Amino acid sequence: MLLAFTGEFDMKIINALITSVKIKLKEVEQITRIQKRVYYIMVECLEGILGSYETTAKANPKVNPFSIFTLSRDADYYYFISGNYVLNEYMDSQKMMIDKINALNAEGKRELFRQCMTDGKINNYSADLALVDIAIKSNNTLEYEFKKVDSNTSFYIFQVKIKVK
Amino acid sequence: MQALIIAGTESSPNIIFDAEKNIFEMKGESRPENAKAFYDPVIEWMKNFCTEALQKGSLKEKVVLCVFFDYFSSSSAKYLMNIFARLDELHKNNIPVEIKWIYSEIDIEMKESGEEFKKLLTLPFKFEVVK
């Protein structure tokens, strides 16, 4: 396990986590390209938690801010897992986007990235762009699960892995 | 036009847009807490600069925007695209502009990101690798 954090995420915590992982990666990962990829995906996952929470909290400030993030590795892969509460009404669009990305080949993902970049929407956080970017950089399937908590909220678990070599 | 100078932090890039000295640089890490709040004034500056250039129909010298990121988040990418697209308008109006995309030799992802931007724009990109 390289990193495990549970609690309320904010930019201060994210910066501390990023600094900690940067140091650990230099110790455990000799291949700089992999170091970079792990870094890229980790930052996107952490920003994803924050972006998702901010969107959710804007719609319903009572939503539980508790979130999780873990980064681990074994001989073959680095594993990224994030979890946070989301409103059920966002579930379907998120599922559709991830399924759409997973169905694409490498060039299809790049084409979708270009579409997201030029769609004219300019937001503080774009979940679609972040997801397709993670899919391109990980070169792996994006996995997800929504565990229903009540009639309003679910706990959204997102997982991705990248090959060590 | 007053220069725009923003000092970099651990999560936001160093920016120098100085029309008088013809220095245009963006460097560092870009994952600001609030990408909109960070990039809005940058985009506003570039919008005014490009509007002025288009009205004049020329610039004293060619504009070379030097971009050297260690990392930029996907939320920053759209704002960068917006800045580059404004320069692209100058290029489409025959005003000489270029993006110098600098990347570390160990950072192939950054090179690929530059290539993606290049595909979306018409202005010239010059790639420079540093050790």
Interface residues (C-beta under 8 A of the other chain):
Chain A: M11 N15 T19 T32 R33 K36 R37 Y39 Y40 V43 E44 E47 G51 R110 F113 R114 M117 T118 K121 I122 N123 N124 Y125 S126 L129 A130 D133 K137
Chain B: E10 S11 R31 E33 N34 A35 K36 Y71 S73 S74 S75 A77 K78 Y79 M81 N82 I106 D107 I108 E109 E116 K119 L120
